[in-house]
Amino acid sequence: MYITYILKSIKDGRYYYGSCGDMDKRLTIHNSGKVKSTKSRIPFELISKEEYETRSETQKREYYFKSIDGYIWLKQNNII
């Protein structure tokens, strides 16, 4: 099982989109400052997650969220 997730920085209110196999472990890693791209924005809260059977499906969804169409969809569905 693979997960696409959205985190929100409590510090600055910005979002981070990612994918992983273990959500609890990944959130702990983000909040411990071990991820270079997010360490200056900790702590994070989990806003949304979606589970998929394959890594490929998860990555496609993550890339969609990072696109303008994905951003619009997330806003229209009150996810962010």
N, CA, C and O atoms as CSV, one atom per row, in Angstrom:
chain,resi,resn,atom,element,x,y,z
A,1,MET,N,N,0.843,-1.177,0.000
A,1,MET,CA,C,0.000,0.000,0.000
A,1,MET,C,C,0.891,1.244,0.000
A,1,MET,O,O,1.848,1.336,0.768
A,2,TYR,N,N,0.562,2.195,-0.869
A,2,TYR,CA,C,1.305,3.449,-0.967
A,2,TYR,C,C,0.362,4.612,-0.708
A,2,TYR,O,O,-0.842,4.515,-0.946
A,3,ILE,N,N,0.916,5.703,-0.223
A,3,ILE,CA,C,0.105,6.834,0.214
A,3,ILE,C,C,0.595,8.125,-0.431
A,3,ILE,O,O,1.795,8.396,-0.478
A,4,THR,N,N,-0.356,8.920,-0.927
A,4,THR,CA,C,-0.097,10.299,-1.327
A,4,THR,C,C,-0.654,11.160,-0.204
A,4,THR,O,O,-1.771,10.934,0.262
A,5,TYR,N,N,0.122,12.149,0.233
A,5,TYR,CA,C,-0.305,12.928,1.393
A,5,TYR,C,C,-0.091,14.421,1.192
A,5,TYR,O,O,0.692,14.855,0.346
A,6,ILE,N,N,-0.813,15.190,1.998
A,6,ILE,CA,C,-0.658,16.636,2.025
A,6,ILE,C,C,-0.431,17.040,3.473
A,6,ILE,O,O,-1.214,16.703,4.360
A,7,LEU,N,N,0.651,17.764,3.692
A,7,LEU,CA,C,0.966,18.290,5.013
A,7,LEU,C,C,0.806,19.801,4.993
A,7,LEU,O,O,0.997,20.440,3.958
A,8,LYS,N,N,0.458,20.362,6.125
A,8,LYS,CA,C,0.392,21.817,6.263
A,8,LYS,C,C,1.337,22.231,7.376
A,8,LYS,O,O,1.301,21.680,8.477
A,9,SER,N,N,2.185,23.212,7.076
A,9,SER,CA,C,3.106,23.729,8.075
A,9,SER,C,C,2.337,24.577,9.080
A,9,SER,O,O,1.633,25.513,8.700
A,10,ILE,N,N,2.469,24.254,10.336
A,10,ILE,CA,C,1.840,25.049,11.388
A,10,ILE,C,C,2.566,26.388,11.512
A,10,ILE,O,O,1.971,27.387,11.915
A,11,LYS,N,N,3.832,26.402,11.169
A,11,LYS,CA,C,4.656,27.601,11.279
A,11,LYS,C,C,4.265,28.673,10.265
A,11,LYS,O,O,4.090,29.836,10.630
A,12,ASP,N,N,4.126,28.293,8.991
A,12,ASP,CA,C,3.877,29.305,7.961
A,12,ASP,C,C,2.619,29.075,7.120
A,12,ASP,O,O,2.314,29.880,6.239
A,13,GLY,N,N,1.883,27.986,7.379
A,13,GLY,CA,C,0.631,27.739,6.676
A,13,GLY,C,C,0.767,27.200,5.264
A,13,GLY,O,O,-0.238,27.013,4.577
A,14,ARG,N,N,1.994,26.946,4.817
A,14,ARG,CA,C,2.205,26.427,3.466
A,14,ARG,C,C,2.029,24.914,3.446
A,14,ARG,O,O,2.107,24.243,4.475
A,15,TYR,N,N,1.788,24.396,2.235
A,15,TYR,CA,C,1.516,22.971,2.056
A,15,TYR,C,C,2.717,22.243,1.468
A,15,TYR,O,O,3.544,22.824,0.766
A,16,TYR,N,N,2.785,20.948,1.780
A,16,TYR,CA,C,3.801,20.063,1.212
A,16,TYR,C,C,3.077,18.817,0.721
A,16,TYR,O,O,2.278,18.224,1.446
A,17,TYR,N,N,3.366,18.424,-0.521
A,17,TYR,CA,C,2.751,17.245,-1.134
A,17,TYR,C,C,3.814,16.170,-1.278
A,17,TYR,O,O,4.925,16.455,-1.723
A,18,GLY,N,N,3.488,14.941,-0.908
A,18,GLY,CA,C,4.460,13.864,-1.007
A,18,GLY,C,C,3.793,12.506,-1.108
A,18,GLY,O,O,2.567,12.388,-1.114
A,19,SER,N,N,4.637,11.479,-1.187
A,19,SER,CA,C,4.142,10.101,-1.223
A,19,SER,C,C,5.107,9.220,-0.444
A,19,SER,O,O,6.292,9.529,-0.320
A,20,CYS,N,N,4.576,8.111,0.081
A,20,CYS,CA,C,5.388,7.226,0.908
A,20,CYS,C,C,4.696,5.879,1.072
A,20,CYS,O,O,3.603,5.656,0.551
A,21,GLY,N,N,5.347,4.997,1.798
A,21,GLY,CA,C,4.766,3.702,2.109
A,21,GLY,C,C,4.277,3.608,3.545
A,21,GLY,O,O,3.425,2.774,3.851
A,22,ASP,N,N,4.807,4.455,4.441
A,22,ASP,CA,C,4.457,4.421,5.865
A,22,ASP,C,C,4.213,5.856,6.336
A,22,ASP,O,O,5.163,6.593,6.599
A,23,MET,N,N,2.965,6.242,6.441
A,23,MET,CA,C,2.618,7.627,6.751
A,23,MET,C,C,3.096,8.066,8.126
A,23,MET,O,O,3.627,9.168,8.266
A,24,ASP,N,N,2.922,7.239,9.133
A,24,ASP,CA,C,3.351,7.616,10.484
A,24,ASP,C,C,4.847,7.884,10.531
A,24,ASP,O,O,5.290,8.876,11.110
A,25,LYS,N,N,5.613,7.005,9.925
A,25,LYS,CA,C,7.071,7.161,9.900
A,25,LYS,C,C,7.464,8.418,9.127
A,25,LYS,O,O,8.342,9.167,9.556
A,26,ARG,N,N,6.814,8.646,7.989
A,26,ARG,CA,C,7.159,9.797,7.155
A,26,ARG,C,C,6.840,11.105,7.863
A,26,ARG,O,O,7.637,12.042,7.797
A,27,LEU,N,N,5.703,11.197,8.534
A,27,LEU,CA,C,5.350,12.414,9.259
A,27,LEU,C,C,6.349,12.676,10.389
A,27,LEU,O,O,6.725,13.822,10.633
A,28,THR,N,N,6.771,11.628,11.067
A,28,THR,CA,C,7.777,11.765,12.122
A,28,THR,C,C,9.087,12.298,11.555
A,28,THR,O,O,9.721,13.162,12.160
A,29,ILE,N,N,9.492,11.789,10.400
A,29,ILE,CA,C,10.727,12.251,9.756
A,29,ILE,C,C,10.612,13.728,9.384
A,29,ILE,O,O,11.539,14.502,9.621
A,30,HIS,N,N,9.477,14.122,8.804
A,30,HIS,CA,C,9.282,15.538,8.460
A,30,HIS,C,C,9.358,16.407,9.708
A,30,HIS,O,O,10.046,17.427,9.710
A,31,ASN,N,N,8.667,16.017,10.757
A,31,ASN,CA,C,8.609,16.845,11.961
A,31,ASN,C,C,9.882,16.828,12.787
A,31,ASN,O,O,10.045,17.657,13.683
A,32,SER,N,N,10.787,15.902,12.506
A,32,SER,CA,C,12.061,15.873,13.228
A,32,SER,C,C,13.116,16.737,12.546
A,32,SER,O,O,14.222,16.888,13.066
A,33,GLY,N,N,12.787,17.308,11.385
A,33,GLY,CA,C,13.726,18.179,10.679
A,33,GLY,C,C,14.725,17.447,9.814
A,33,GLY,O,O,15.732,18.036,9.420
A,34,LYS,N,N,14.487,16.188,9.504
A,34,LYS,CA,C,15.428,15.391,8.720
A,34,LYS,C,C,15.216,15.505,7.209
A,34,LYS,O,O,15.988,14.940,6.434
A,35,VAL,N,N,14.173,16.234,6.782
A,35,VAL,CA,C,13.912,16.423,5.355
A,35,VAL,C,C,14.358,17.841,4.994
A,35,VAL,O,O,13.808,18.822,5.495
A,36,LYS,N,N,15.354,17.934,4.124
A,36,LYS,CA,C,15.968,19.217,3.789
A,36,LYS,C,C,14.947,20.257,3.329
A,36,LYS,O,O,15.015,21.419,3.728
A,37,SER,N,N,14.001,19.834,2.486
A,37,SER,CA,C,13.053,20.791,1.909
A,37,SER,C,C,11.991,21.284,2.891
A,37,SER,O,O,11.307,22.267,2.606
A,38,THR,N,N,11.840,20.631,4.028
A,38,THR,CA,C,10.789,21.041,4.971
A,38,THR,C,C,11.307,21.405,6.360
A,38,THR,O,O,10.530,21.861,7.199
A,39,LYS,N,N,12.582,21.219,6.618
A,39,LYS,CA,C,13.059,21.382,7.998
A,39,LYS,C,C,12.895,22.799,8.549
A,39,LYS,O,O,12.792,22.975,9.763
A,40,SER,N,N,12.871,23.805,7.683
A,40,SER,CA,C,12.711,25.178,8.173
A,40,SER,C,C,11.251,25.535,8.448
A,40,SER,O,O,10.964,26.623,8.946
A,41,ARG,N,N,10.323,24.623,8.125
A,41,ARG,CA,C,8.895,24.923,8.266
A,41,ARG,C,C,8.185,24.040,9.286
A,41,ARG,O,O,6.956,24.067,9.352
A,42,ILE,N,N,8.911,23.259,10.081
A,42,ILE,CA,C,8.289,22.366,11.056
A,42,ILE,C,C,7.655,23.176,12.185
A,42,ILE,O,O,8.116,24.277,12.489
A,43,PRO,N,N,6.616,22.648,12.800
A,43,PRO,CA,C,6.001,21.331,12.656
A,43,PRO,C,C,4.924,21.310,11.556
A,43,PRO,O,O,4.452,22.349,11.095
A,44,PHE,N,N,4.563,20.093,11.160
A,44,PHE,CA,C,3.540,19.861,10.144
A,44,PHE,C,C,2.382,19.066,10.728
A,44,PHE,O,O,2.543,18.288,11.669
A,45,GLU,N,N,1.203,19.286,10.138
A,45,GLU,CA,C,0.044,18.456,10.459
A,45,GLU,C,C,-0.433,17.799,9.169
A,45,GLU,O,O,-0.330,18.382,8.090
A,46,LEU,N,N,-0.948,16.595,9.290
A,46,LEU,CA,C,-1.468,15.864,8.142
A,46,LEU,C,C,-2.847,16.409,7.792
A,46,LEU,O,O,-3.754,16.409,8.624
A,47,ILE,N,N,-2.999,16.874,6.548
A,47,ILE,CA,C,-4.261,17.438,6.076
A,47,ILE,C,C,-5.089,16.391,5.347
A,47,ILE,O,O,-6.302,16.306,5.535
A,48,SER,N,N,-4.418,15.585,4.504
A,48,SER,CA,C,-5.130,14.607,3.687
A,48,SER,C,C,-4.190,13.484,3.291
A,48,SER,O,O,-2.981,13.682,3.174
A,49,LYS,N,N,-4.762,12.293,3.084
A,49,LYS,CA,C,-3.986,11.181,2.542
A,49,LYS,C,C,-4.901,10.293,1.724
A,49,LYS,O,O,-6.087,10.150,2.021
A,50,GLU,N,N,-4.324,9.696,0.681
A,50,GLU,CA,C,-5.043,8.769,-0.187
A,50,GLU,C,C,-4.175,7.537,-0.367
A,50,GLU,O,O,-2.962,7.652,-0.545
A,51,GLU,N,N,-4.780,6.368,-0.322
A,51,GLU,CA,C,-4.033,5.112,-0.448
A,51,GLU,C,C,-4.222,4.510,-1.834
A,51,GLU,O,O,-5.311,4.555,-2.406
A,52,TYR,N,N,-3.135,3.946,-2.363
A,52,TYR,CA,C,-3.141,3.319,-3.687
A,52,TYR,C,C,-2.399,1.996,-3.624
A,52,TYR,O,O,-1.591,1.758,-2.726
A,53,GLU,N,N,-2.687,1.145,-4.587
A,53,GLU,CA,C,-2.062,-0.177,-4.656
A,53,GLU,C,C,-0.623,-0.125,-5.159
A,53,GLU,O,O,0.212,-0.915,-4.720
A,54,THR,N,N,-0.324,0.799,-6.075
A,54,THR,CA,C,1.016,0.836,-6.670
A,54,THR,C,C,1.694,2.179,-6.437
A,54,THR,O,O,1.041,3.207,-6.261
A,55,ARG,N,N,2.999,2.140,-6.441
A,55,ARG,CA,C,3.793,3.359,-6.296
A,55,ARG,C,C,3.542,4.309,-7.469
A,55,ARG,O,O,3.516,5.527,-7.298
A,56,SER,N,N,3.361,3.745,-8.643
A,56,SER,CA,C,3.105,4.544,-9.839
A,56,SER,C,C,1.832,5.380,-9.693
A,56,SER,O,O,1.824,6.563,-10.035
A,57,GLU,N,N,0.769,4.776,-9.193
A,57,GLU,CA,C,-0.490,5.503,-8.980
A,57,GLU,C,C,-0.290,6.636,-7.974
A,57,GLU,O,O,-0.805,7.740,-8.150
A,58,THR,N,N,0.454,6.346,-6.938
A,58,THR,CA,C,0.718,7.325,-5.889
A,58,THR,C,C,1.491,8.508,-6.444
A,58,THR,O,O,1.156,9.660,-6.165
A,59,GLN,N,N,2.515,8.233,-7.222
A,59,GLN,CA,C,3.332,9.306,-7.787
A,59,GLN,C,C,2.538,10.154,-8.780
A,59,GLN,O,O,2.705,11.373,-8.824
A,60,LYS,N,N,1.688,9.527,-9.567
A,60,LYS,CA,C,0.855,10.285,-10.506
A,60,LYS,C,C,-0.055,11.250,-9.757
A,60,LYS,O,O,-0.230,12.396,-10.173
A,61,ARG,N,N,-0.627,10.793,-8.667
A,61,ARG,CA,C,-1.516,11.644,-7.869
A,61,ARG,C,C,-0.732,12.789,-7.224
A,61,ARG,O,O,-1.205,13.925,-7.181
A,62,GLU,N,N,0.457,12.488,-6.728
A,62,GLU,CA,C,1.305,13.528,-6.137
A,62,GLU,C,C,1.632,14.595,-7.173
A,62,GLU,O,O,1.521,15.785,-6.878
A,63,TYR,N,N,2.029,14.201,-8.372
A,63,TYR,CA,C,2.352,15.156,-9.434
A,63,TYR,C,C,1.124,15.977,-9.821
A,63,TYR,O,O,1.236,17.165,-10.121
A,64,TYR,N,N,-0.047,15.338,-9.813
A,64,TYR,CA,C,-1.287,16.064,-10.103
A,64,TYR,C,C,-1.521,17.146,-9.053
A,64,TYR,O,O,-1.846,18.281,-9.401
A,65,PHE,N,N,-1.364,16.814,-7.782
A,65,PHE,CA,C,-1.554,17.799,-6.721
A,65,PHE,C,C,-0.610,18.987,-6.890
A,65,PHE,O,O,-0.966,20.114,-6.546
A,66,LYS,N,N,0.569,18.748,-7.405
A,66,LYS,CA,C,1.564,19.805,-7.588
A,66,LYS,C,C,1.297,20.659,-8.831
A,66,LYS,O,O,1.956,21.680,-9.029
A,67,SER,N,N,0.346,20.253,-9.661
A,67,SER,CA,C,0.009,21.009,-10.872
A,67,SER,C,C,-1.056,22.064,-10.558
A,67,SER,O,O,-1.707,22.002,-9.515
A,68,ILE,N,N,-1.229,23.024,-11.458
A,68,ILE,CA,C,-2.256,24.047,-11.254
A,68,ILE,C,C,-3.654,23.432,-11.246
A,68,ILE,O,O,-4.508,23.851,-10.465
A,69,ASP,N,N,-3.897,22.443,-12.108
A,69,ASP,CA,C,-5.200,21.771,-12.115
A,69,ASP,C,C,-5.458,21.058,-10.786
A,69,ASP,O,O,-6.572,21.083,-10.263
A,70,GLY,N,N,-4.420,20.426,-10.249
A,70,GLY,CA,C,-4.547,19.748,-8.963
A,70,GLY,C,C,-4.814,20.729,-7.837
A,70,GLY,O,O,-5.631,20.465,-6.954
A,71,TYR,N,N,-4.121,21.868,-7.868
A,71,TYR,CA,C,-4.326,22.904,-6.861
A,71,TYR,C,C,-5.773,23.389,-6.888
A,71,TYR,O,O,-6.409,23.532,-5.844
A,72,ILE,N,N,-6.284,23.639,-8.089
A,72,ILE,CA,C,-7.669,24.090,-8.232
A,72,ILE,C,C,-8.630,23.030,-7.697
A,72,ILE,O,O,-9.582,23.356,-6.988
A,73,TRP,N,N,-8.384,21.766,-8.032
A,73,TRP,CA,C,-9.238,20.679,-7.549
A,73,TRP,C,C,-9.224,20.606,-6.024
A,73,TRP,O,O,-10.272,20.445,-5.398
A,74,LEU,N,N,-8.044,20.723,-5.430
A,74,LEU,CA,C,-7.927,20.679,-3.970
A,74,LEU,C,C,-8.692,21.832,-3.325
A,74,LEU,O,O,-9.345,21.644,-2.298
A,75,LYS,N,N,-8.617,23.020,-3.916
A,75,LYS,CA,C,-9.347,24.176,-3.392
A,75,LYS,C,C,-10.858,23.983,-3.535
A,75,LYS,O,O,-11.612,24.250,-2.599
A,76,GLN,N,N,-11.301,23.519,-4.709
A,76,GLN,CA,C,-12.733,23.336,-4.958
A,76,GLN,C,C,-13.349,22.293,-4.030
A,76,GLN,O,O,-14.531,22.373,-3.697
A,77,ASN,N,N,-12.553,21.324,-3.618
A,77,ASN,CA,C,-13.043,20.261,-2.742
A,77,ASN,C,C,-12.728,20.515,-1.270
A,77,ASN,O,O,-12.856,19.623,-0.433
A,78,ASN,N,N,-12.315,21.740,-0.970
A,78,ASN,CA,C,-12.043,22.178,0.410
A,78,ASN,C,C,-11.052,21.288,1.144
A,78,ASN,O,O,-11.187,21.047,2.343
A,79,ILE,N,N,-10.060,20.805,0.416
A,79,ILE,CA,C,-9.015,19.991,1.041
A,79,ILE,C,C,-7.910,20.898,1.559
A,79,ILE,O,O,-7.326,20.646,2.614
A,80,ILE,N,N,-7.629,21.957,0.805
A,80,ILE,CA,C,-6.658,22.958,1.263
A,80,ILE,C,C,-7.326,24.318,1.288
A,80,ILE,O,O,-6.692,25.311,1.644
